[in-house]
């Protein structure tokens, strides 16, 4: 059984022989805090259904559930999903509560499964808590179709791509500002160059490269960025896309993919970018480096992004090697078949 919020666009009762159970979530009304209430409702329902094991992704809900609900016949397997207390969307008071919840979760005695070796190391060193390592997975994309771009005002390889929730820890503001900084400097250089300068196209204008951002604008942070930057013709905002074929094609035909996630773990959108053959520019942290190794460029601030974009001629020759290495990692380390086998074996061992 898999639980799904009632507002999710997928409304069938079954997906590939997996039963879908829907529960209400007030996310539209109270924002991210709704996730904790929703998770608690799902865990309680699973216990009533006498589930052998509940796999809970995230621990903020698991801790109060452990105190309130009866797990005598149901085992809890917790995927911490990164270091939640580092997320900038939470104020200092909430972060302290979540940090305390992490401590309680790690010492609860229930099993942990982490999607990053760095998290396994963290829980062992911080709490002396053992955990299983199972990453997320992705499938290699092999069927590009540029017609899928027609609804998004972009041309093949003339746009940069971001796919992320509008949360501060995903560094969307830095990515946007770094991109705009590079465009401003390109314009200054263009004015100083001869008509056959490198930055010009046939019309003597800047290349048409856009920044396409795929995300939801439901929260306050998203609305703020949308209001500030949406009037700029070089910035394109698009709401969530749930059609995997469209997402894969947008990834495949992008000039480069910006991955700003910084709160830990193995992020599925990063693996999907790798599997689509994208050239990746990632936020510089141990989690992203653990996955990408030396097969990407890294940024810490807006200036880094601007420099990367302005030195494109210097790094484009690395693209083929980077893409090939990342595709090899998907096949060898992050294949869904291997991930599914590991989860199946773990669940069987717990029963």
N, C-alpha and C positions, 0 to 999 in steps of 0.2 A: 504494500500500500504506500502511496505517496500523497502527502497533503498538499493542497493547492489553495491559495486565496480565491474567494468566490469571484473577484473582479478580473481574474486572469483571462486573457483572450482565448486560451485553449479551454473549450467547454465540453469536450467528450468525457465520458465516464471511464475510459480505458485508453491507454497508450502502450502499444506493443506488449499486450498481455499484462500490463501493470495497472492495477486499480487506482483510480484517482478519487480522493475524498476531498471535498471542498468545505472550507470553514470561512466565516466572515472575518474580515480584517478592516479596522477603521483607519487605515493608512491615509486615506484621503482627508480625514478630519484632524488627526493628531500627529501625522508625520511618522518619522522613524520609530518613535516609541511604540507604535502599533505593532511592530514586529514582535515585541516581547509578549504582549497580550495574546497575539495570534499563536505564537509558538506554545504558550502555556495551554491554550485551548486544544491544540493538536496533540500534545503529549498526554493530556488528561483523557482525550478521546481514545488514543491508542491503548492506554492502560485498560480502559473500560472494554475494549475489544480483545483484551488478553493477548496483546502482541508479545512475542518472545523477546524482541529487541527493538528499541527505538534508537534510530540514528538521528541525533540532534545536531544541526549545523549552527554553531554559536553557543556560548555558554551563559550569557546574561539571563536567559530564561531557565536554563537547566538548574541553576543554583536554588532559586525559590521553589522550583518544582520538586527538587530533592527533599526539601523541608516539609512541603505541604502534601504531596501525592504519595501514594503507597506503591513502591516498586518491588514488593515481595515476589511478584510473579513476572515482572518485566525488567529486563536489564537495559541500562542506558549506556549507549556508546556516543561519546561527545567529540565532534570535530570543532576545535576552538575557533577556526576560521580567522586566524591572524590575531594580532594584539589589539583587541577592541578598545582598550583604554588609551591607545595612542591616537584614536581618530579625532581629528580637530573639530568635528561637528559637535562634540560633547564639551560642555563647560567643565571647569576644574572639579566641581562637586560631583558631577555625574562620572567623571573619570575615576575619582577616588572610589566610588561605589562599584564601578566595573572592575577596577583593580582588585578590590576586596572579593568580588565575585570570582575572579580568576583564581585567587588564592584558595577559596572554598572549593571550587570545581576541581583544581589540581589535587587537593587533599581529600576528595570525597570517596575515593576508592573505586569509583566507576572508571571504565576504560576510556582512554583517549586515542583518537586517530588524527594525526596531523598531516597536512598536505605539503609540508615543506620540511626538509632536514633541519633547517635553522630553528623551526618551532620545536622539533623533537629535542634538539640540543638545549633550547631555552627552558623547557619544562623540566628537563633533567637537572640542569644546573641551578635553576631558581627554586624548584620545589622538590627535587629528587623524585619526580613523577615519571614513570616509564610510559611511553606512548608508541603506537604503531605508526609507520610512515607509509601513506598511500597518497600519491599525487592525484590531481585531476587529469583528464585526458582530452584528446582532440583527434579529429580525423583529417587526413591530408585532402586538400581541395584540388581537384584535377579538371574541373569543367568550367573554365571562365566563359562568360557571355557578357560582352560590354553593353548589350541592350538593357541589362538590369540597372544600368546607371541613368537611364533616361529620365527618371522622375526626380533626380537629385541635383540637377544643375551643375554637374561636373563632367569633365572629359577624362578619358583614360590617361593616367599618370600626370595629370595636371592639378592634383589636389593632395593635401595632407589629411590624415584621418585621425580622429579621436573617438573611441567608444568607451564611455564611462558614465557612471552616475555622477550627478552634480553634488559632490561632497568635497569639502576642503582638502582632505587627504589625498584626493586624486589629482591635485595640482592643475586643474583646468585653467585657473586664472593665470598661472605662470606660463602655461603652454600658449594661451591666447596672446598674452602680452609679449612673449618672446617672438612669436610669429609676426605680430604687428611691428615690433622693433626691427626685425629683419627687413620687412617691407619698406619701412621708412628709410633705412640705410640704403636699400636697393635704389630707391628713388633719388636719393642724394648722389649716389654713384652714377646713376644713369644720366643725370644732368651734366656731369663732368666728363662723360665718355664720348668718344667719337661715334658716329652713326653705326659703325660695325662693332660696337662694344659687346662683350659677352652677355650682358644682362638684357640686351634688346631682343625683341622678336622682329618679324618682318615689317611691322608697322612703327618701329621705333618706340615701343611701349614696354612696360614690364610684362614678364610672362604672366599667364593667367592663373597661376597656382592659387588655389583657395585652401581654406582650412574648414573641413567638414566635421562638425561635431554631432555625434549621435548620442542623445541622452534624453532623459525626462526632465521637464522644467517644473515639476510639481512643487518642489520645496523652495524655501526662501532663498537659499544660496543660488539655485538655478535661475530663479526669476531675476535676481540681482545681476548676474552675468548676462542674461539675455537682454535686459533693459540697457545695459552699458555697451554691449558690443554688437547687437543684432543689426544695427543700422549700417554697419560697415560692410560694403559689398564683397570684401574678401573673406568674411566669416559667414558660414552657412550653418544654421542650427536645424537639426532634424530630430523629431521625437523618436522614441524607442521603435526599433524595427525587430519584429519577431520571426520574419521569414529568413531562415538560415541561408538560403540561396542568394538572396539579395545582399546580406551581410558579407558572405564569402566573396562575392564579386566586388563589392565596395572595398574590401580589404585588398584583394588581388590587384586591382587597378590603381591603388593609391601610390603616390610618390614615396611616401614614408608614413609610418604609423607611430603616433606619440602615445606612450604608455606611462601615465602619471601616477599609478597606484603606488602607495608608500606604506600602507598599514600592515603589511606582512602576508605571508602565505603564498601559495601558487594560484595566481589569478587566472580563471578560465579564459578571459578575453585576451590575455597575453599568449596563451597556448594556441588559441584560434588564429591570432595574428601570425604566429610562427607557421602554423599549418597551411595558411593561405599564401605563404611565400612573400610576406611583407618585409620591407626594410624597416627595422625597429629602432626608435629613439626612446629610451626608457629612463624613468627617474632612477637616480643612482642610490640604491640601497641594497642590503645584503640579500634580500629575497629575490629581487629582479636579477641580480648578478648570479645568484645560485642557479637560476634557470637558463639565462642567456649566455653565461660565461663571457667570452670575448666576441660574441657574434652580434653585437649591437653597439650603438653609440649611447652615451649616458649624459644626463643633465641634472643639475641641482637647482638652477635658477633661470630667470628669463634671459640673462646674458648668455648662458650656455646654449640655450635654444637658438638665439639669434646668430651666434657664431657658427653653430652647426649648419643652419640654413644658408648662411652667407658663404660657407666653404663647401658647398655642395659638390663642386667639381673635384674637390680633393677626396671625397669619400664615396662618390657614386661607383667608383671602380671596385669597391669592396662589397657591393651589394650582392653579386652572384655568389661569392664565397660565404657570406653571412647567411643568406637564404638557404643555401645547400646544407650548411651545418645545422641550422635550426630545424629543417625538415627531417634531417637524420635523427635529431633528438626526439622529435615527435614519434617517429617510428620505433625508436629503441627504448625510450623512457616513458613517454606520455601517451601510448596507444590506449584507447578505451577498452580494448579487449583485455589487455594486461591489467588495467585498473579494476575492471569488473571482476576478473579472476581473483585478485587480491582481496577485494571486499567480500566476495563469496566465501573464500577460505577463512577470512577473519570472522565473519558472522557464524559460520558453521562451528568454528572453534569455541566461540562464546556460548553457543547453545549446548 
